[in-house]
């Protein structure tokens, strides 16, 4: 077992692992941004009630859409943000248990 460790030390793998571990530890020291993903889920659960996301952002614009897949017609809604988006999200009803 010692010969494996000494071979790893000679090849620089141990130094690489030390550097990677140090970077991982330093990454955990930074401050976390506001959890906007949690705000979105909270807002969805709140439905029409007030929520943190509703207080901080303009109301979205809802546009109904119709589409067909393999000859079957479907309807859905597209929501456009009241301000320029930084990311997107796709919600699919029925994917997760309630």
MIVEXTOR-501341 format. One record per residue: z, y, x of N, C-alpha, C, O, CB in turn; residue in one letter; residue number from 1. Coordinates in Angstrom, 2 decimals. Glycine has a CB too. Layout:
<sites>
SITE      n_pz      n_py      n_px     ca_pz     ca_py     ca_px      c_pz      c_py      c_px      o_pz      o_py      o_px     cb_pz     cb_py     cb_px   resn   resi
SITE         Z         Y         X         Z         Y         X         Z         Y         X         Z         Y         X         Z         Y         X      a    NUM
...
</sites>
This chain:
<sites>
SITE      n_pz      n_py      n_px     ca_pz     ca_py     ca_px      c_pz      c_py      c_px      o_pz      o_py      o_px     cb_pz     cb_py     cb_px   resn   resi
SITE      0.00     -1.19      0.82      0.00      0.00      0.00      0.00      1.26      0.87     -0.64      2.25      0.52      1.20      0.00     -0.94      x      1
SITE      0.71      1.22      1.99      0.76      2.39      2.87     -0.61      2.71      3.44     -0.94      3.88      3.62      1.75      2.16      4.01      x      2
SITE     -1.41      1.69      3.72     -2.73      1.94      4.30     -3.63      2.66      3.31     -4.51      3.42      3.71     -3.38      0.64      4.74      x      3
SITE     -3.41      2.42      1.98     -4.20      3.12      0.97     -3.85      4.60      0.97     -4.73      5.46      0.95     -3.97      2.51     -0.44      x      4
SITE     -2.55      4.90      0.98     -2.11      6.29      0.99     -2.58      7.03      2.23     -3.00      8.18      2.15     -0.60      6.36      0.88      x      5
SITE     -2.50      6.36      3.39     -2.93      7.04      4.62     -4.45      7.25      4.61     -4.93      8.26      5.12     -2.52      6.21      5.86      x      6
SITE     -5.20      6.31      4.04     -6.66      6.49      3.96     -7.00      7.64      3.02     -7.91      8.42      3.30     -7.33      5.19      3.47      x      7
SITE     -6.27      7.74      1.91     -6.50      8.84      0.99     -6.15     10.18      1.63     -6.84     11.17      1.43     -5.69      8.65     -0.29      x      8
SITE     -5.06     10.20      2.39     -4.65     11.43      3.07     -5.69     11.85      4.09     -6.00     13.04      4.20     -3.28     11.24      3.75      x      9
SITE     -6.25     10.91      4.84     -7.26     11.24      5.84     -8.54     11.75      5.19     -9.22     12.61      5.75     -7.57     10.02      6.70      x     10
SITE     -8.88     11.24      4.02    -10.14     11.64      3.38    -10.01     12.97      2.63    -11.02     13.51      2.18    -10.60     10.55      2.43      x     11
SITE     -8.82     13.49      2.49     -8.63     14.77      1.81     -8.39     14.65      0.32     -8.24     15.66     -0.37     -9.81     15.64      2.04      x     12
SITE     -8.35     13.43     -0.19     -8.15     13.23     -1.63     -6.76     13.71     -2.05     -6.61     14.30     -3.12     -8.32     11.74     -2.00      x     13
SITE     -5.77     13.47     -1.22     -4.40     13.90     -1.55     -4.35     15.42     -1.65     -3.73     15.95     -2.57     -3.39     13.39     -0.49      x     14
SITE     -5.00     16.12     -0.71     -5.02     17.58     -0.77     -5.74     18.07     -2.03     -5.32     19.04     -2.65     -5.69     18.15      0.49      x     15
SITE     -6.80     17.39     -2.39     -7.54     17.76     -3.59     -6.68     17.56     -4.84     -6.68     18.39     -5.74     -8.83     16.94     -3.70      x     16
SITE     -5.94     16.45     -4.89     -5.05     16.19     -6.02     -3.93     17.22     -6.09     -3.55     17.66     -7.18     -4.47     14.78     -5.93      x     17
SITE     -3.40     17.60     -4.94     -2.34     18.63     -4.91     -2.88     19.95     -5.44     -2.21     20.63     -6.22     -1.80     18.81     -3.47      x     18
SITE     -4.08     20.31     -5.02     -4.68     21.57     -5.48     -4.93     21.53     -6.99     -4.68     22.52     -7.68     -6.00     21.84     -4.74      x     19
SITE     -5.42     20.41     -7.50     -5.69     20.28     -8.93     -4.40     20.37     -9.73     -4.36     21.02    -10.77     -6.40     18.96     -9.23      x     20
SITE     -3.35     19.72     -9.25     -2.06     19.77     -9.93     -1.50     21.18     -9.93     -0.95     21.63    -10.93     -1.07     18.81     -9.27      x     21
SITE     -1.63     21.88     -8.82     -1.16     23.27     -8.73     -1.90     24.15     -9.74     -1.28     24.97    -10.41     -1.34     23.81     -7.30      x     22
SITE     -3.21     23.99     -9.83     -3.99     24.78    -10.79     -3.58     24.48    -12.23     -3.50     25.39    -13.05     -5.47     24.51    -10.61      x     23
SITE     -3.33     23.22    -12.53     -2.90     22.86    -13.88     -1.55     23.49    -14.22     -1.35     23.98    -15.33     -2.80     21.34    -14.03      x     24
SITE     -0.64     23.49    -13.25      0.68     24.08    -13.48      0.56     25.59    -13.66      1.23     26.17    -14.52      1.63     23.76    -12.31      x     25
SITE     -0.29     26.24    -12.87     -0.47     27.68    -13.00     -1.13     28.05    -14.32     -0.83     29.10    -14.89     -1.29     28.22    -11.84      x     26
SITE     -2.01     27.22    -14.81     -2.67     27.49    -16.08     -1.67     27.51    -17.23     -1.86     28.24    -18.20     -3.76     26.45    -16.36      x     27
SITE     -0.62     26.74    -17.13      0.40     26.70    -18.16      1.33     27.89    -18.12      2.12     28.08    -19.05      1.19     25.46    -18.04      x     28
SITE      1.27     28.71    -17.08      2.17     29.85    -16.94      1.65     31.10    -17.64      2.42     32.04    -17.86      2.39     30.15    -15.48      x     29
SITE      0.38     31.14    -17.98     -0.20     32.33    -18.59      0.27     32.50    -20.02      0.73     31.55    -20.66     -1.71     32.28    -18.55      x     30
SITE      0.14     33.72    -20.52      0.51     33.95    -21.91     -0.58     33.40    -22.83     -1.77     33.44    -22.49      0.75     35.46    -22.18      x     31
SITE     -0.18     32.91    -23.96     -1.13     32.34    -24.91     -1.64     33.43    -25.84     -0.86     34.30    -26.25     -0.48     31.19    -25.73      x     32
SITE     -2.92     33.41    -26.18     -3.45     34.40    -27.13     -2.97     34.07    -28.53     -2.47     32.98    -28.79     -5.00     34.45    -27.08      x     33
SITE     -3.14     35.04    -29.44     -2.81     34.77    -30.83     -3.64     33.58    -31.30     -4.80     33.43    -30.92     -3.08     36.02    -31.73      x     34
SITE     -3.04     32.76    -32.10     -3.69     31.52    -32.52     -4.55     31.77    -33.76     -4.12     31.49    -34.88     -2.65     30.43    -32.80      x     35
SITE     -5.75     32.30    -33.56     -6.62     32.64    -34.67     -7.07     31.42    -35.46     -7.29     31.52    -36.67     -7.83     33.39    -34.17      x     36
SITE     -7.20     30.27    -34.81     -7.58     29.05    -35.54     -6.51     28.71    -36.57     -6.83     28.30    -37.69     -7.78     27.87    -34.55      x     37
SITE     -5.25     28.87    -36.20     -4.16     28.61    -37.15     -4.19     29.62    -38.30     -3.89     29.27    -39.44     -2.79     28.66    -36.43      x     38
SITE     -4.56     30.86    -38.00     -4.68     31.88    -39.05     -5.74     31.48    -40.06     -5.56     31.67    -41.27     -5.01     33.25    -38.45      x     39
SITE     -6.87     30.93    -39.58     -7.94     30.52    -40.49     -7.45     29.41    -41.41     -7.68     29.46    -42.62     -9.18     30.04    -39.69      x     40
SITE     -6.78     28.41    -40.85     -6.26     27.31    -41.67     -5.21     27.80    -42.65     -5.18     27.38    -43.81     -5.67     26.20    -40.79      x     41
SITE     -4.34     28.70    -42.20     -3.33     29.28    -43.07     -3.99     30.05    -44.21     -3.56     29.97    -45.36     -2.38     30.21    -42.27      x     42
SITE     -5.05     30.79    -43.89     -5.77     31.57    -44.89     -6.43     30.67    -45.92     -6.41     30.97    -47.11     -6.82     32.45    -44.21      x     43
SITE     -7.00     29.56    -45.47     -7.61     28.61    -46.40     -6.57     28.01    -47.33     -6.81     27.84    -48.53     -8.34     27.50    -45.64      x     44
SITE     -5.41     27.67    -46.78     -4.35     27.08    -47.60     -3.78     28.10    -48.58     -3.35     27.72    -49.67     -3.24     26.53    -46.70      x     45
SITE     -3.77     29.38    -48.21     -3.21     30.42    -49.07     -4.10     30.71    -50.28     -3.63     31.26    -51.28     -3.00     31.69    -48.27      x     46
SITE     -5.37     30.34    -50.19     -6.36     30.62    -51.23     -6.38     32.12    -51.55     -6.80     32.90    -50.70     -6.05     29.80    -52.52      x     47
SITE     -5.93     32.53    -52.73     -5.99     33.95    -53.10     -4.74     34.73    -52.68     -4.72     35.95    -52.77     -6.17     34.08    -54.60      x     48
SITE     -3.72     34.04    -52.23     -2.49     34.72    -51.81     -2.71     35.44    -50.48     -3.64     35.10    -49.75     -1.32     33.72    -51.70      x     49
SITE     -1.87     36.43    -50.15     -2.03     37.15    -48.88     -1.74     36.24    -47.68     -0.98     35.28    -47.79     -1.10     38.37    -48.84      x     50
SITE     -2.36     36.56    -46.57     -2.14     35.82    -45.32     -2.35     36.75    -44.14     -2.87     37.86    -44.30     -3.08     34.60    -45.23      x     51
SITE     -1.96     36.29    -42.95     -2.09     37.13    -41.75     -3.55     37.47    -41.45     -3.85     38.59    -41.05     -1.47     36.43    -40.55      x     52
SITE     -4.45     36.52    -41.64     -5.86     36.78    -41.35     -6.42     37.82    -42.31     -7.18     38.70    -41.90     -6.67     35.47    -41.44      x     53
SITE     -6.06     37.73    -43.58     -6.54     38.69    -44.57     -6.05     40.10    -44.26     -6.76     41.07    -44.52     -6.09     38.28    -45.98      x     54
SITE     -4.85     40.21    -43.70     -4.30     41.52    -43.36     -5.01     42.15    -42.17     -5.06     43.38    -42.05     -2.81     41.40    -43.07      x     55
SITE     -5.56     41.33    -41.27     -6.12     41.84    -40.02     -7.64     41.97    -40.01     -8.20     42.60    -39.11     -5.72     40.94    -38.90      x     56
SITE     -8.32     41.41    -41.00     -9.79     41.41    -40.98    -10.35     41.90    -42.31     -9.70     41.76    -43.34    -10.33     40.01    -40.66      x     57
SITE    -11.56     42.47    -42.29    -12.20     42.85    -43.55    -12.60     41.61    -44.35    -12.76     40.52    -43.80    -13.44     43.73    -43.28      x     58
SITE    -12.75     41.78    -45.65    -13.13     40.66    -46.51    -14.51     40.12    -46.13    -15.41     40.90    -45.80    -13.13     41.10    -47.99      x     59
SITE    -14.68     38.80    -46.16    -16.00     38.24    -45.88    -16.94     38.41    -47.08    -16.51     38.66    -48.20    -15.87     36.74    -45.51      x     60
SITE    -18.22     38.27    -46.81    -19.24     38.32    -47.86    -19.67     36.88    -48.14    -20.07     36.16    -47.22    -20.47     39.22    -47.44      x     61
SITE    -19.60     36.46    -49.41    -19.96     35.09    -49.80    -21.38     35.07    -50.34    -21.76     35.88    -51.18    -18.97     34.54    -50.86      x     62
SITE    -22.17     34.12    -49.84    -23.54     33.95    -50.33    -23.74     32.48    -50.69    -23.62     31.60    -49.83    -24.59     34.42    -49.25      x     63
SITE    -24.06     32.20    -51.97    -24.33     30.82    -52.36    -25.66     30.34    -51.76    -26.61     31.12    -51.63    -24.36     30.68    -53.90      x     64
SITE    -25.72     29.08    -51.40    -26.94     28.49    -50.86    -27.21     27.17    -51.57    -26.28     26.47    -51.99    -26.84     28.28    -49.32      x     65
SITE    -28.48     26.83    -51.68    -28.89     25.53    -52.23    -29.74     24.85    -51.17    -30.54     25.50    -50.49    -29.68     25.69    -53.59      x     66
SITE    -29.56     23.54    -51.03    -30.32     22.80    -50.03    -30.50     21.36    -50.51    -29.81     20.91    -51.42    -29.60     22.84    -48.64      x     67
SITE    -31.43     20.67    -49.88    -31.71     19.27    -50.26    -31.67     18.41    -49.00    -32.14     18.80    -47.94    -33.09     19.15    -50.97      x     68
SITE    -31.10     17.22    -49.16    -31.06     16.23    -48.08    -31.51     14.91    -48.69    -30.92     14.42    -49.65    -29.63     16.11    -47.43      x     69
SITE    -32.55     14.34    -48.13    -33.11     13.07    -48.59    -33.36     13.09    -50.10    -33.04     12.13    -50.81    -32.18     11.91    -48.23      x     70
SITE    -33.93     14.19    -50.58    -34.29     14.29    -51.98    -33.15     14.62    -52.93    -33.37     14.70    -54.14    -34.90     13.05    -52.40      x     71
SITE    -31.94     14.80    -52.42    -30.80     15.14    -53.28    -30.45     16.61    -53.10    -30.39     17.11    -51.98    -29.56     14.24    -52.95      x     72
SITE    -30.24     17.29    -54.22    -29.93     18.72    -54.19    -28.43     18.94    -54.06    -27.62     18.24    -54.68    -30.46     19.41    -55.46      x     73
SITE    -28.08     19.92    -53.25    -26.68     20.28    -53.02    -26.54     21.79    -53.10    -27.52     22.53    -52.96    -26.18     19.75    -51.64      x     74
SITE    -25.32     22.24    -53.31    -25.01     23.67    -53.30    -23.82     23.89    -52.39    -22.96     23.03    -52.24    -24.73     24.21    -54.73      x     75
SITE    -23.78     25.06    -51.80    -22.67     25.41    -50.92    -22.52     26.91    -50.85    -23.22     27.65    -51.54    -22.87     24.82    -49.52      x     76
SITE    -21.62     27.35    -50.03    -21.38     28.77    -49.83    -21.44     29.09    -48.35    -20.94     28.32    -47.52    -20.02     29.20    -50.43      x     77
SITE    -22.04     30.20    -48.02    -21.99     30.73    -46.67    -21.12     31.98    -46.71    -21.30     32.84    -47.57    -23.43     31.05    -46.10      x     78
SITE    -20.18     32.07    -45.80    -19.33     33.24    -45.72    -19.67     33.99    -44.45    -19.61     33.44    -43.35    -17.83     32.84    -45.75      x     79
SITE    -20.03     35.26    -44.61    -20.33     36.11    -43.47    -19.15     37.03    -43.24    -18.64     37.64    -44.18    -21.65     36.92    -43.70      x     80
SITE    -18.70     37.16    -42.00    -17.53     37.99    -41.72    -17.81     39.47    -41.95    -18.96     39.92    -41.88    -17.06     37.77    -40.28      x     81
SITE    -16.75     40.21    -42.23    -16.87     41.64    -42.42    -17.01     42.39    -41.11    -17.23     43.60    -41.11    -15.69     42.16    -43.17      x     82
SITE    -16.89     41.70    -40.00    -17.08     42.28    -38.66    -17.82     41.26    -37.81    -17.87     40.08    -38.18    -15.70     42.69    -38.00      x     83
SITE    -18.40     41.67    -36.68    -19.15     40.70    -35.87    -18.29     39.51    -35.44    -17.17     39.70    -34.96    -19.72     41.40    -34.63      x     84
SITE    -18.79     38.29    -35.62    -18.00     37.10    -35.28    -17.95     36.85    -33.78    -18.86     37.22    -33.04    -18.57     35.87    -35.98      x     85
SITE    -16.86     36.22    -33.35    -16.71     35.78    -31.97    -16.93     34.28    -31.85    -17.14     33.76    -30.76    -15.33     36.16    -31.42      x     86
SITE    -16.90     33.59    -32.99    -17.08     32.13    -33.01    -17.46     31.71    -34.42    -17.44     32.53    -35.34    -15.78     31.38    -32.53      x     87
SITE    -17.80     30.46    -34.58    -18.14     29.94    -35.89    -17.28     28.74    -36.25    -16.65     28.14    -35.38    -19.61     29.57    -35.94      x     88
SITE    -17.26     28.41    -37.53    -16.50     27.25    -37.98    -17.28     26.61    -39.13    -17.87     27.30    -39.96    -15.04     27.66    -38.44      x     89
SITE    -17.27     25.30    -39.18    -17.92     24.56    -40.26    -16.84     23.76    -40.98    -16.12     22.98    -40.36    -19.07     23.62    -39.73      x     90
SITE    -16.73     23.97    -42.28    -15.75     23.24    -43.09    -16.51     22.27    -43.98    -17.44     22.66    -44.69    -14.87     24.21    -43.94      x     91
SITE    -16.11     21.01    -43.95    -16.77     19.98    -44.75    -15.74     19.37    -45.69    -14.84     18.66    -45.24    -17.43     18.89    -43.84      x     92
SITE    -15.86     19.65    -47.00    -14.89     19.10    -47.94    -14.88     17.57    -47.91    -15.93     16.93    -47.83    -15.19     19.59    -49.35      x     93
SITE    -13.68     17.01    -47.99    -13.54     15.57    -48.05    -13.47     14.87    -46.71    -13.30     13.65    -46.67    -14.65     15.02    -48.80      x     94
SITE    -13.60     15.59    -45.61    -13.56     14.95    -44.30    -12.13     14.55    -43.95    -11.90     13.48    -43.38    -14.14     15.88    -43.22      x     95
SITE    -11.16     15.40    -44.27     -9.76     15.12    -43.95     -8.99     14.85    -45.24     -9.28     15.42    -46.29     -9.12     16.31    -43.17      x     96
SITE     -8.02     13.96    -45.14     -7.17     13.67    -46.30     -6.31     14.88    -46.60     -5.93     15.62    -45.69     -6.29     12.42    -46.05      x     97
SITE     -6.01     15.07    -47.85     -5.22     16.24    -48.25     -3.77     16.07    -47.92     -2.97     16.96    -48.19     -5.36     16.50    -49.72      x     98
</sites>
